Amino acid sequence: MQLSYRVHPGHGPFLFLVHGFLTGSAQWQDNIDALATQVTPVTIDLWGHGDSPTPLDAAAYHPANYLAEFERIRITLGAPRIYLCGYSLGAGLTLRYALTHPERIIAQAFTNSSSGLADADEQAGWKAGASAAAERIRAGGIAAVEALPVHPKRARHLPGHVYESLIIESARLSPEGVARTLEVTNPNASVRQEIARNTIRTLLLCGARESRFRAKRDFAARVMPALTVVDLPVGHGVNMENPALFNAALLEFLSSYRHAS
């Protein structure tokens, strides 16, 4: 099985856009056209989300396998180097990709990611509760997925058309894929202990209104080399709540690398 991805029309190097838990590539709909003026966007669906299949092998959901899939996509596209932008859980995966293959990355951006910057206690808590949460999903199906606190139906600050797109896309979520993500991907997504060795120019597009992320934002700003933080007056849904601000900040960052490849 292989992750599904879509190459959008654009200009310049490829930019891998990786969405978050329970969202999907529809979350980038208000960003694609603006970003395409400087890069060639590539939207990637996580396992069990969007058009990606649902492997039954738990190992497929480990971050290490996601990195192998990102490498497969990069090689298939014939791209020596790429840009990265990860959102929430997707940020944990893209940050790990850049740490593992820095020679493949031109520059990277990411948004608020509690899973990507989780400390040891948080990881332990997620691991302890993962099996029970996953079994509830398996037993309850899509209704149990919709009951999760982070389901898009509870997003209150998104433009109406984005909210509607996410709700439509969420109906396609695979309960088994969601369960495996809870068991394997989320508890292993943190790069908190590794970001001090980052060598890639990095932009954190921080949703400043998400108060629970503030300590992680400050930790990254203090510890991560080559990091620039731009605080935006939005919550967790950074690129969706105010796409104009997100697009402008990311494009300004990318413009420094306009001739890279």
Contacts in CASP RR format, 6 or more apart in sequence:
PFRMAT RR
TARGET T0000
AUTHOR 0000-0000-0000
METHOD contacts of the structure
MODEL  1
MQLSYRVHPGHGPFLFLVHGFLTGSAQWQDNIDALATQVTPVTIDLWGHG
DSPTPLDAAAYHPANYLAEFERIRITLGAPRIYLCGYSLGAGLTLRYALT
HPERIIAQAFTNSSSGLADADEQAGWKAGASAAAERIRAGGIAAVEALPV
HPKRARHLPGHVYESLIIESARLSPEGVARTLEVTNPNASVRQEIARNTI
RTLLLCGARESRFRAKRDFAARVMPALTVVDLPVGHGVNMENPALFNAAL
LEFLSSYRHAS
1 53 0 8 1.000
1 55 0 8 1.000
1 60 0 8 1.000
2 53 0 8 1.000
2 69 0 8 1.000
2 72 0 8 1.000
3 44 0 8 1.000
3 45 0 8 1.000
3 46 0 8 1.000
3 47 0 8 1.000
3 52 0 8 1.000
3 66 0 8 1.000
3 69 0 8 1.000
3 73 0 8 1.000
4 44 0 8 1.000
4 45 0 8 1.000
4 50 0 8 1.000
4 51 0 8 1.000
4 52 0 8 1.000
4 53 0 8 1.000
5 42 0 8 1.000
5 43 0 8 1.000
5 44 0 8 1.000
5 45 0 8 1.000
5 73 0 8 1.000
6 25 0 8 1.000
6 42 0 8 1.000
6 43 0 8 1.000
7 14 0 8 1.000
7 40 0 8 1.000
7 41 0 8 1.000
7 42 0 8 1.000
7 77 0 8 1.000
8 32 0 8 1.000
8 36 0 8 1.000
8 40 0 8 1.000
8 41 0 8 1.000
8 42 0 8 1.000
8 43 0 8 1.000
9 36 0 8 1.000
9 40 0 8 1.000
10 36 0 8 1.000
10 37 0 8 1.000
10 39 0 8 1.000
10 40 0 8 1.000
10 41 0 8 1.000
11 36 0 8 1.000
11 37 0 8 1.000
11 38 0 8 1.000
11 39 0 8 1.000
11 40 0 8 1.000
12 38 0 8 1.000
12 39 0 8 1.000
12 40 0 8 1.000
12 261 0 8 1.000
13 39 0 8 1.000
13 40 0 8 1.000
13 79 0 8 1.000
13 81 0 8 1.000
13 82 0 8 1.000
13 83 0 8 1.000
13 106 0 8 1.000
13 257 0 8 1.000
13 260 0 8 1.000
13 261 0 8 1.000
14 39 0 8 1.000
14 40 0 8 1.000
14 41 0 8 1.000
14 42 0 8 1.000
14 74 0 8 1.000
14 77 0 8 1.000
14 79 0 8 1.000
14 82 0 8 1.000
14 83 0 8 1.000
15 35 0 8 1.000
15 39 0 8 1.000
15 40 0 8 1.000
15 41 0 8 1.000
15 42 0 8 1.000
15 82 0 8 1.000
15 83 0 8 1.000
15 84 0 8 1.000
15 85 0 8 1.000
15 254 0 8 1.000
16 42 0 8 1.000
16 44 0 8 1.000
16 70 0 8 1.000
16 73 0 8 1.000
16 74 0 8 1.000
16 82 0 8 1.000
16 83 0 8 1.000
16 84 0 8 1.000
16 85 0 8 1.000
16 94 0 8 1.000
17 25 0 8 1.000
17 28 0 8 1.000
17 31 0 8 1.000
17 41 0 8 1.000
17 42 0 8 1.000
17 43 0 8 1.000
17 44 0 8 1.000
17 85 0 8 1.000
17 86 0 8 1.000
17 87 0 8 1.000
18 44 0 8 1.000
18 46 0 8 1.000
18 84 0 8 1.000
18 85 0 8 1.000
18 86 0 8 1.000
18 87 0 8 1.000
18 90 0 8 1.000
18 91 0 8 1.000
18 93 0 8 1.000
18 94 0 8 1.000
19 25 0 8 1.000
19 27 0 8 1.000
19 28 0 8 1.000
19 43 0 8 1.000
19 44 0 8 1.000
19 45 0 8 1.000
19 46 0 8 1.000
19 49 0 8 1.000
19 86 0 8 1.000
19 87 0 8 1.000
19 88 0 8 1.000
19 90 0 8 1.000
20 27 0 8 1.000
20 46 0 8 1.000
20 86 0 8 1.000
20 87 0 8 1.000
20 88 0 8 1.000
20 89 0 8 1.000
20 90 0 8 1.000
21 46 0 8 1.000
21 88 0 8 1.000
21 89 0 8 1.000
21 115 0 8 1.000
21 150 0 8 1.000
21 181 0 8 1.000
21 186 0 8 1.000
22 49 0 8 1.000
22 145 0 8 1.000
22 148 0 8 1.000
22 150 0 8 1.000
22 151 0 8 1.000
22 152 0 8 1.000
22 170 0 8 1.000
22 173 0 8 1.000
22 178 0 8 1.000
23 49 0 8 1.000
23 87 0 8 1.000
23 88 0 8 1.000
23 152 0 8 1.000
23 166 0 8 1.000
23 169 0 8 1.000
23 170 0 8 1.000
24 45 0 8 1.000
24 46 0 8 1.000
24 49 0 8 1.000
24 50 0 8 1.000
24 166 0 8 1.000
24 169 0 8 1.000
25 43 0 8 1.000
25 44 0 8 1.000
25 45 0 8 1.000
25 50 0 8 1.000
25 169 0 8 1.000
26 162 0 8 1.000
26 165 0 8 1.000
26 166 0 8 1.000
26 168 0 8 1.000
26 169 0 8 1.000
27 87 0 8 1.000
27 162 0 8 1.000
27 166 0 8 1.000
27 239 0 8 1.000
27 240 0 8 1.000
28 41 0 8 1.000
28 43 0 8 1.000
28 239 0 8 1.000
29 161 0 8 1.000
29 162 0 8 1.000
29 165 0 8 1.000
30 159 0 8 1.000
30 162 0 8 1.000
30 239 0 8 1.000
30 240 0 8 1.000
30 243 0 8 1.000
30 247 0 8 1.000
31 41 0 8 1.000
31 239 0 8 1.000
31 243 0 8 1.000
31 246 0 8 1.000
31 247 0 8 1.000
31 250 0 8 1.000
32 41 0 8 1.000
32 43 0 8 1.000
34 243 0 8 1.000
34 247 0 8 1.000
34 251 0 8 1.000
35 41 0 8 1.000
35 247 0 8 1.000
35 250 0 8 1.000
35 251 0 8 1.000
35 254 0 8 1.000
37 251 0 8 1.000
38 251 0 8 1.000
38 254 0 8 1.000
38 255 0 8 1.000
38 258 0 8 1.000
39 83 0 8 1.000
39 254 0 8 1.000
42 73 0 8 1.000
42 77 0 8 1.000
42 82 0 8 1.000
44 70 0 8 1.000
44 73 0 8 1.000
45 51 0 8 1.000
45 52 0 8 1.000
46 52 0 8 1.000
46 66 0 8 1.000
46 89 0 8 1.000
46 90 0 8 1.000
46 181 0 8 1.000
46 185 0 8 1.000
47 53 0 8 1.000
47 54 0 8 1.000
47 55 0 8 1.000
47 60 0 8 1.000
47 61 0 8 1.000
47 177 0 8 1.000
47 180 0 8 1.000
47 181 0 8 1.000
47 185 0 8 1.000
48 54 0 8 1.000
48 173 0 8 1.000
48 174 0 8 1.000
48 176 0 8 1.000
48 177 0 8 1.000
48 178 0 8 1.000
48 181 0 8 1.000
49 169 0 8 1.000
49 172 0 8 1.000
49 173 0 8 1.000
49 174 0 8 1.000
49 177 0 8 1.000
50 169 0 8 1.000
50 172 0 8 1.000
50 173 0 8 1.000
54 174 0 8 1.000
54 176 0 8 1.000
54 177 0 8 1.000
54 180 0 8 1.000
55 61 0 8 1.000
55 180 0 8 1.000
56 176 0 8 1.000
58 180 0 8 1.000
58 183 0 8 1.000
58 184 0 8 1.000
59 65 0 8 1.000
59 184 0 8 1.000
60 180 0 8 1.000
61 177 0 8 1.000
61 180 0 8 1.000
61 181 0 8 1.000
61 183 0 8 1.000
61 184 0 8 1.000
61 185 0 8 1.000
62 184 0 8 1.000
62 185 0 8 1.000
62 188 0 8 1.000
63 92 0 8 1.000
63 93 0 8 1.000
63 96 0 8 1.000
63 185 0 8 1.000
63 188 0 8 1.000
63 189 0 8 1.000
66 93 0 8 1.000
66 96 0 8 1.000
66 97 0 8 1.000
66 185 0 8 1.000
67 93 0 8 1.000
67 96 0 8 1.000
67 97 0 8 1.000
67 100 0 8 1.000
67 101 0 8 1.000
70 93 0 8 1.000
70 94 0 8 1.000
70 97 0 8 1.000
71 101 0 8 1.000
71 104 0 8 1.000
74 82 0 8 1.000
74 104 0 8 1.000
80 104 0 8 1.000
80 261 0 8 1.000
81 103 0 8 1.000
81 104 0 8 1.000
81 105 0 8 1.000
81 106 0 8 1.000
81 260 0 8 1.000
81 261 0 8 1.000
82 104 0 8 1.000
82 105 0 8 1.000
82 106 0 8 1.000
83 105 0 8 1.000
83 106 0 8 1.000
83 107 0 8 1.000
83 108 0 8 1.000
83 109 0 8 1.000
83 254 0 8 1.000
83 257 0 8 1.000
84 94 0 8 1.000
84 97 0 8 1.000
84 98 0 8 1.000
84 105 0 8 1.000
84 107 0 8 1.000
84 108 0 8 1.000
84 109 0 8 1.000
84 110 0 8 1.000
85 94 0 8 1.000
85 108 0 8 1.000
85 109 0 8 1.000
85 110 0 8 1.000
85 250 0 8 1.000
86 92 0 8 1.000
86 93 0 8 1.000
86 94 0 8 1.000
86 95 0 8 1.000
86 108 0 8 1.000
86 109 0 8 1.000
86 110 0 8 1.000
86 111 0 8 1.000
86 113 0 8 1.000
87 110 0 8 1.000
87 111 0 8 1.000
87 113 0 8 1.000
87 237 0 8 1.000
87 238 0 8 1.000
87 239 0 8 1.000
88 111 0 8 1.000
88 112 0 8 1.000
88 113 0 8 1.000
88 114 0 8 1.000
88 115 0 8 1.000
88 236 0 8 1.000
89 113 0 8 1.000
89 115 0 8 1.000
89 116 0 8 1.000
89 181 0 8 1.000
89 185 0 8 1.000
89 186 0 8 1.000
89 189 0 8 1.000
90 113 0 8 1.000
90 189 0 8 1.000
91 110 0 8 1.000
91 111 0 8 1.000
91 112 0 8 1.000
91 113 0 8 1.000
91 116 0 8 1.000
92 110 0 8 1.000
92 113 0 8 1.000
92 115 0 8 1.000
92 116 0 8 1.000
92 189 0 8 1.000
92 190 0 8 1.000
92 191 0 8 1.000
93 185 0 8 1.000
93 189 0 8 1.000
94 108 0 8 1.000
94 110 0 8 1.000
95 108 0 8 1.000
95 110 0 8 1.000
95 113 0 8 1.000
95 116 0 8 1.000
95 191 0 8 1.000
95 195 0 8 1.000
95 198 0 8 1.000
96 189 0 8 1.000
96 191 0 8 1.000
96 194 0 8 1.000
97 104 0 8 1.000
97 105 0 8 1.000
98 105 0 8 1.000
98 108 0 8 1.000
98 198 0 8 1.000
98 200 0 8 1.000
98 202 0 8 1.000
99 191 0 8 1.000
99 194 0 8 1.000
99 195 0 8 1.000
99 197 0 8 1.000
99 198 0 8 1.000
102 199 0 8 1.000
102 200 0 8 1.000
105 200 0 8 1.000
106 257 0 8 1.000
106 260 0 8 1.000
106 261 0 8 1.000
107 200 0 8 1.000
107 201 0 8 1.000
107 202 0 8 1.000
107 203 0 8 1.000
107 253 0 8 1.000
107 254 0 8 1.000
107 256 0 8 1.000
107 257 0 8 1.000
107 260 0 8 1.000
108 200 0 8 1.000
108 201 0 8 1.000
108 202 0 8 1.000
108 203 0 8 1.000
109 202 0 8 1.000
109 203 0 8 1.000
109 204 0 8 1.000
109 205 0 8 1.000
109 250 0 8 1.000
109 253 0 8 1.000
110 202 0 8 1.000
110 203 0 8 1.000
110 204 0 8 1.000
110 205 0 8 1.000
111 204 0 8 1.000
111 205 0 8 1.000
111 206 0 8 1.000
111 207 0 8 1.000
111 236 0 8 1.000
111 237 0 8 1.000
111 238 0 8 1.000
111 239 0 8 1.000
112 206 0 8 1.000
112 207 0 8 1.000
112 210 0 8 1.000
112 213 0 8 1.000
112 216 0 8 1.000
112 217 0 8 1.000
112 235 0 8 1.000
112 236 0 8 1.000
112 237 0 8 1.000
112 238 0 8 1.000
113 189 0 8 1.000
113 216 0 8 1.000
114 122 0 8 1.000
114 212 0 8 1.000
114 213 0 8 1.000
114 216 0 8 1.000
115 186 0 8 1.000
115 189 0 8 1.000
115 190 0 8 1.000
116 189 0 8 1.000
116 190 0 8 1.000
116 191 0 8 1.000
116 192 0 8 1.000
117 190 0 8 1.000
117 191 0 8 1.000
117 192 0 8 1.000
117 195 0 8 1.000
117 216 0 8 1.000
117 219 0 8 1.000
117 220 0 8 1.000
118 126 0 8 1.000
118 189 0 8 1.000
118 190 0 8 1.000
118 192 0 8 1.000
119 190 0 8 1.000
119 192 0 8 1.000
122 190 0 8 1.000
123 187 0 8 1.000
123 188 0 8 1.000
123 190 0 8 1.000
126 186 0 8 1.000
126 187 0 8 1.000
127 187 0 8 1.000
130 182 0 8 1.000
130 183 0 8 1.000
130 186 0 8 1.000
130 187 0 8 1.000
131 183 0 8 1.000
133 179 0 8 1.000
133 182 0 8 1.000
134 179 0 8 1.000
134 180 0 8 1.000
134 182 0 8 1.000
134 183 0 8 1.000
135 179 0 8 1.000
136 144 0 8 1.000
137 144 0 8 1.000
137 145 0 8 1.000
137 148 0 8 1.000
137 175 0 8 1.000
137 176 0 8 1.000
137 178 0 8 1.000
137 179 0 8 1.000
137 182 0 8 1.000
138 175 0 8 1.000
138 176 0 8 1.000
138 179 0 8 1.000
140 175 0 8 1.000
141 175 0 8 1.000
142 171 0 8 1.000
142 173 0 8 1.000
142 175 0 8 1.000
144 175 0 8 1.000
145 151 0 8 1.000
145 170 0 8 1.000
145 173 0 8 1.000
145 175 0 8 1.000
145 178 0 8 1.000
146 153 0 8 1.000
146 170 0 8 1.000
148 178 0 8 1.000
151 170 0 8 1.000
152 163 0 8 1.000
152 166 0 8 1.000
152 167 0 8 1.000
152 170 0 8 1.000
153 167 0 8 1.000
153 170 0 8 1.000
155 163 0 8 1.000
155 166 0 8 1.000
155 237 0 8 1.000
157 234 0 8 1.000
157 235 0 8 1.000
157 237 0 8 1.000
157 241 0 8 1.000
158 166 0 8 1.000
158 237 0 8 1.000
158 240 0 8 1.000
158 241 0 8 1.000
159 240 0 8 1.000
159 241 0 8 1.000
162 240 0 8 1.000
192 219 0 8 1.000
195 220 0 8 1.000
195 223 0 8 1.000
195 224 0 8 1.000
196 223 0 8 1.000
196 224 0 8 1.000
196 225 0 8 1.000
197 225 0 8 1.000
198 224 0 8 1.000
198 225 0 8 1.000
198 226 0 8 1.000
198 227 0 8 1.000
199 225 0 8 1.000
199 226 0 8 1.000
200 226 0 8 1.000
201 226 0 8 1.000
201 228 0 8 1.000
201 256 0 8 1.000
201 257 0 8 1.000
202 224 0 8 1.000
202 226 0 8 1.000
202 227 0 8 1.000
202 228 0 8 1.000
203 227 0 8 1.000
203 228 0 8 1.000
203 229 0 8 1.000
203 230 0 8 1.000
203 249 0 8 1.000
203 250 0 8 1.000
203 253 0 8 1.000
204 217 0 8 1.000
204 220 0 8 1.000
204 221 0 8 1.000
204 227 0 8 1.000
204 228 0 8 1.000
204 229 0 8 1.000
204 230 0 8 1.000
205 230 0 8 1.000
205 232 0 8 1.000
205 238 0 8 1.000
205 239 0 8 1.000
205 246 0 8 1.000
205 249 0 8 1.000
205 250 0 8 1.000
206 213 0 8 1.000
206 217 0 8 1.000
206 229 0 8 1.000
206 230 0 8 1.000
206 231 0 8 1.000
206 232 0 8 1.000
206 238 0 8 1.000
207 213 0 8 1.000
207 231 0 8 1.000
207 232 0 8 1.000
207 233 0 8 1.000
207 234 0 8 1.000
207 235 0 8 1.000
207 236 0 8 1.000
207 237 0 8 1.000
207 238 0 8 1.000
208 214 0 8 1.000
208 231 0 8 1.000
208 232 0 8 1.000
208 233 0 8 1.000
208 234 0 8 1.000
208 235 0 8 1.000
209 233 0 8 1.000
209 234 0 8 1.000
209 235 0 8 1.000
210 235 0 8 1.000
210 236 0 8 1.000
213 236 0 8 1.000
217 229 0 8 1.000
217 231 0 8 1.000
220 227 0 8 1.000
220 229 0 8 1.000
221 227 0 8 1.000
221 229 0 8 1.000
228 253 0 8 1.000
230 249 0 8 1.000
232 238 0 8 1.000
232 242 0 8 1.000
232 245 0 8 1.000
232 246 0 8 1.000
232 249 0 8 1.000
233 242 0 8 1.000
233 245 0 8 1.000
234 241 0 8 1.000
234 242 0 8 1.000
234 245 0 8 1.000
234 246 0 8 1.000
235 241 0 8 1.000
238 246 0 8 1.000
239 246 0 8 1.000
239 247 0 8 1.000
END
